[in-house]
Amino acid sequence: MRERGGPSGPSVYYHHLDALRGVFMLVGVFVHASTLGEDPVFDGIGYASSLFRMEGFFVISGFLAAMVLGKHGARAGVRRRLASVGTPLVFTLVLVNPPTLWLTYNFHNDPNVSFLDFVLGNTLPSQGGDLSWYLHLWFLFALIAYALLSPAAVAALSRLVGTGAYRRVTAGRLRAMAAITLFVVGTTVVIRGAHRIVLEPVIGTGTHAVLVEHTLEFLPFYLLGVLLHQGRDQLVPFFQRPAPVFLAVTGLALLASKQEWVPGLSAGTGLVLTETLFSIPLIATLFALAARLVPGPVPAVRYLADASYTVYLLHFFWIYVFATALSFDPGLHAPQMLLATALTFGVTLATHHFAIRRSPLLRKIFNGKFGSAGRPTAIPAVPAIPVTPVSLAVDGERTLPLRRSGLEAGTGC
């Protein structure tokens, strides 16, 4: 994914963020394999993921959303994102989720229920397993909501970064990180308060309420991504650096919350804010680590990043196909979960390689790619990032549309 440096200037790429976005999506396979049963190893992976994976993904997605709107304008940019997010959402929701829900129900409940009986609702009144109708696709609904909010967010944050106050509070790494932290924590408090006071009494409870809650939960990180793009010359170099002291302090606070050492941190808003504070330096450190490991285009990494969208959309289905075919039961442990995970990676990567990436129609349906060949490009970088060796590409060398395998679609959970 590129951001033009000028009418005829070179394009600069964030290769490392493209790779990191793919990693965030691929880790989701391990997270959802943990729904097969209870195992300390996979439960630990799921908990660790909850501290950074979706937060980091939405930071990248917000950055990309601001870039797309800057290049295409508000109306066209929103249309592009709605198409690239909505198309895979609709087809996966209709074609993949129903059999996935049926397999999940049979695995955790009554294995003798037919697909027709399940669809007709002839099931047990009390059911085990994750049977929310949207399953792992909740983040696509969130991205649709964010796409609609993006023009207003970009306009507001553009005005903010143009003020003298902004320049003063972001002058230097310490000030910039403090400003970023206050921005994320402040928006979290406001959004959480509005949700509890205004929305909860109206929408009640149920799967739809959880969907709304998830959408609002990650909105501060999406807005952080927009802010990073709008102030990228000043903020990104400061944010994309390791933050060991900040990470250690917030890590101790998080540990204290789990041990209930400090009253008020172990539940409710206190726990949310503790986890949010820990997520910020962790994401910054991951961005810096990715920059060092992937300083330029790496074909294997680019391939996996391109395939990660397919893997993510289809993996929940295949996890339960293999668990059922191998006669696993909910009492399984890490070895069986790891086997199901490995087989799922194999079949979803093969599906992408031999079917989806070779079919323009399937790339539109499952990857949201509406351009020509749809080869991946990297996320645009900005100059003057000390830890990131920048890779340049002459404008015109790549004339394909922005990548939609994940980041323009904003996908990845």
N, C-alpha and C positions, 0 to 999 in steps of 0.2 A: 504494500500500500504506500502510495507516494504522496508527497506534498511538494508542489512545485516551488522552486526557489525564485522563479520569475518567468516571464514569457518564454525566454530561451535559455534559462539557466539550468544547472544540474538539479536532479532530484536527490534527496537524501533519505535514507531508510533507517528505520528502527528494526533491524533484523532480530535483535534479542527479545523485543517485546512480542514479535510474531511467534518466536519459539516459546516464550513464557505463556502466551495465550493457549498454545497447543498443549503444553504441559498441564495447565489448569484444567483443560477439558478431559485429557486422558486420565488424570488422577480420579475423575468422577467414576470411572469403571471400578476402581478399588472401593470407593466409597459406597457405591450401590451394590457391590457384591456382599458388603457387610449386612445388607438387609436379608440375606438368606438365613442368618442365625445370629448367635451371640458368640463372639470370639474376641479376646482382649487385643490381639494384634490388629484385626480389621476394625474393631471399635476405636482403637487408638488412631488409626489412619483417618477414620471418619471425624474424630474430634479435632485432630490437627488440621484437617482440611477446613473445618468450620471456622478456623481462625484467620485464614488468609485466602483461600482459593477463590470463592465468589467475590470477596472484597477486591482482590487484585484483578480479577477478570473485569469487573465493572469499572474499575479505574481505567483500564485499557479501552474498554468499550466507550466510556464517556469521552476520552481523548479522541477516539476515532470519529464519534458522532459530531464533535465540534469541527473536526477536519473536513468531514463530508459536507456539512452545512456551509462551511467557509468556501469550499470549492464549487458547490452546485447551487447555493442559495437555499433559503429555508424551505420553500415549497417543494422544490425538486429533491432536496436532500432528504426530507421526511418521506416523500414518496418512494425513493430508492430503498430506504431502510425498512419501511413497512412491507415492501414487496419481498426484500431479501430475508426478512425475519418471518413474515406471515406465511409465505408459501411453504417452507419446510414445516412450520408449526401445524398448518391445516392438514397436510398430507400425513405427517407422522401421527398426529392426534387421531386421524380417522383410520389409517391403515395399520399402524403399529401398536398404538396403545391398547385397543380392545383385546387382541390376543395376549398382550403382555399382562394385562390385568387378570385375564382368565387364568393364565399360567401361575401368576402370583397367588391368586385365590386358592387354586388347587394345591399349590405347594404348601401353603400355610394353614389350610382348612380342610375341605372335603375333596379328595382327589378324584371323585367319581362324578363331579358335576360337568355336564357337557357344555360346550361353548354356547349353544342356543339357550340352555337353561340359565347360564350365567348372564347372558345379555338380557333375558327376560326377567331377571331378578329373583330366580328360584334358588336362593342361597341362604346360608345361615344368618340369623339376625345379628350375632356377634361374630365379627370376623377379625382374623389376624393378618398381618402383613400390610404393606403400604398399598392401599387401594384408592388413593385419590385419583380422580379421573385424568388429571393432567400429569401425574407422576413426575418425571424428571424434566418435563417441558415447561415448568412454571417460569423459568428464567426468560423464556421467549415472550410470555405474556408481559413480564416486567419490562423487557426491552421495547415492546410495542408502546407501553405507557411512557417510557423514557423518550422514545422517538418523538412522541407528540409533545412532550415537555421541552425537548431540546432547543427549539428556536427561542423560547423565552429564557431558558437557562443560558444559552450562548450570548444573547443580547445583554442580559443582566450582568454576567460575569465579565463581558467585554468592557462594559462601563466601569466595573470595579477595578480592573487591572489598569485602566487609564487614569486613575486618581493618584494624587500625590500621597495620600494616606497609604494606599497599597504599596507604593514604591518604598515608603519609609519602613513599613512593617515587614517587608521581604528583603531588606538590605542586609545580606549576610545569611549564612547557613542556619545559625541558631534562631534568628528571627523568622526566617522563612518556614522552618519546621514547626516553630511555635504557632505561626499563623495558619499553616495547614492543619495542625492538630486542633486548634480552636475552631477552624472552619468545619471540620468533620464532626467534632464533638457537639458544636453548637447546632448544626443542622440535624444531627441525630436526636438531640433533646427536643428541638422544636417539632420535628416530624413524629417522634414517638408520642409527645404530648398531644399533638393534634389527632393522632390515631386513637389514643385512648379516650380523649374527651369528646371528639366529634364523630369519628367513624364507628368505633365499636358499638355504641348504642344503636346505630342505624343498621349496620350490616350483620350484627349478631355473631353467631359462631358457625362452624362448618368448614368444608374444604374451600369454599369461596373466600371466607374470611382469612384463612391461612394464606391463600394466594395474594390477597391484598396486603397482608402483614409482611410477606416476603418482599413484595414489590417496594414497600416503603422502607423496609429494613436496609436495603442496599442502595437506596437513592443517594444518601450522602457520599458514597464512594463513586457513584456515577458522576455526581456533580464535581467531585474532586478531579476526576479525569477531564471534565470540561474545563475546569479552572487551570489545570496543568497545561492544557493546550493553549488556552487564551493567554496565559502568562508564561509560555514555554521557554522563552529566551532567558528568563530570570529564575523561574521556579524549578524547571526540570533538572538543571545541573545541581541544584541543592537537594532535591528530593531523591534523585537517583544516586545515592551514595549510602554506604553502610552506616547504620546508626546503632553501634554496640551499646553505648551507655543508655540511650533511650530504650532500646530493646531489653536490656537487663532490668532496668527499673520497672518498666511495665510488665515484664515477665514475672518479677517478684510479686507485684500487685495481683497478677492473675493467679499465681500459685497460692497467695494468701486467700483469695476468694474461694478457691477450691477446698482449702483446709478450714475455711470459716474463721480465720485468724482475726479478720477485721469485720465487725458488724456492718451490714449494709452492702457488702460487695458480693455476697454469695447468691443473690437472687435479684430479680426485677431490674430496675433501671441501673442499679449499681453494678450488677454483673455485665449488663449490656455495655456500659461505658468502659468498664475494665477491659473487656474483650476488644472493644473498638480501639482503645488506646494502644493495646498490644499489637493490633493489626497494622497500624500505621507504620511503625518502624520495621515491622516484619516485611511488609510489602516493599518498602524502600530498599531494604537489604536484598530481597529477592530480585528486584529490578537491577540493582548493582551487580549481583552475582551473575544474572543472565547476560548483562552487558560484557562481563569479562569472559564468559564461556562461549558466547556467540557474538563476536565482534563484527562479523560480516556474514555474507550468505554462505550457508552450509547446506548442500543439496539434500542430505538425509533429514536434517532438521526441517527444512522447508517442506519436504514431502510429508513428514509426520504432522506438521502444522496444518497442511492442506487436508489430510485425511482425518484429522481429529474431529471435525464436525460430523462426518459420517459415523465414526466410531461412537460418538456421544449419542447421536439420535437413535442408533440401533442397539446399543449395548444392553439396555435394561431387558429387552426382549430375549436376547441370546443368553444372558446370564441365567434366566429361568428356563429356557429351552434346555441348556446343558444340565442344570440342576435336576430337572425332571427326567431327562434321558438317562442320566447316570444314577437315578434312584436315590438322590440325596434326600435328607429330611432336615427339618429346622434344628436338629441337634448337631449339625455338622460343625467343623472347626476350621482353622486356618488352612490346612493342606487342601481340603476340598474346595474352599473358597478360592484359593490361589489357582487351583486347576480350572475352575469355572471361569476365572478372570483371564487366564492365559488362552483358553479356548475362545473366549469372547473376543479378545484382541485379534486372534488369528482370523476368525471368520469375518469380523467387521472390516479389518484391513484388506482382506481378500475381496470383499464386496466392493469396497471403494476402488481398489486397484483394477479389478477386472470388469466392473460394471459401471459404477457411478461416474468415475473420472473419465470414462470413454464415451459416455452418452450425454450429449447436451441437454436432453430432456430430463434425465435423472439428476443432473447437476442443478437444474432449475428446481426440481421438486424437492430434493433432499439437501442441497447445499445453498440454495438461494442465489445461484449464479446465473445471471441473465446476459452476460457479455459473451464475446467470442471465446475461444478455447478455454478461458477461465483459469489460465495458469496463475499460480500464486505470485503475489508480489509482497514485499515486506512493508512493515509499518514505518511511516516516515519518521526520520529522526530530526533533531535540531542540532545546529552546530554548537561548539563550545561546551560539550559534556565531557568533563575530564576523564571519566572512567570508561568512556565508550569510544573505541576506535570507530570512526564513521566510515561507512561505505558509500561511495557515490556511484550514480548511474547517470549517464548522459541522457538528457531529456529527449525522448523520441526512441531510445533503445527499447523501452517498454511502452507500448502504446495501448496495452489492454486496460480494461476498467479496473477500478479498485477491487481488491480481493474480497470475495463475499463468502469464503468458506467458513468464516467464523467472525472475523472482526468487523467487516462492514455489516454483516448480519447481526453483529453484536452477540454472537452466540458463544456458548461454552459454559457449562456448569459443572 
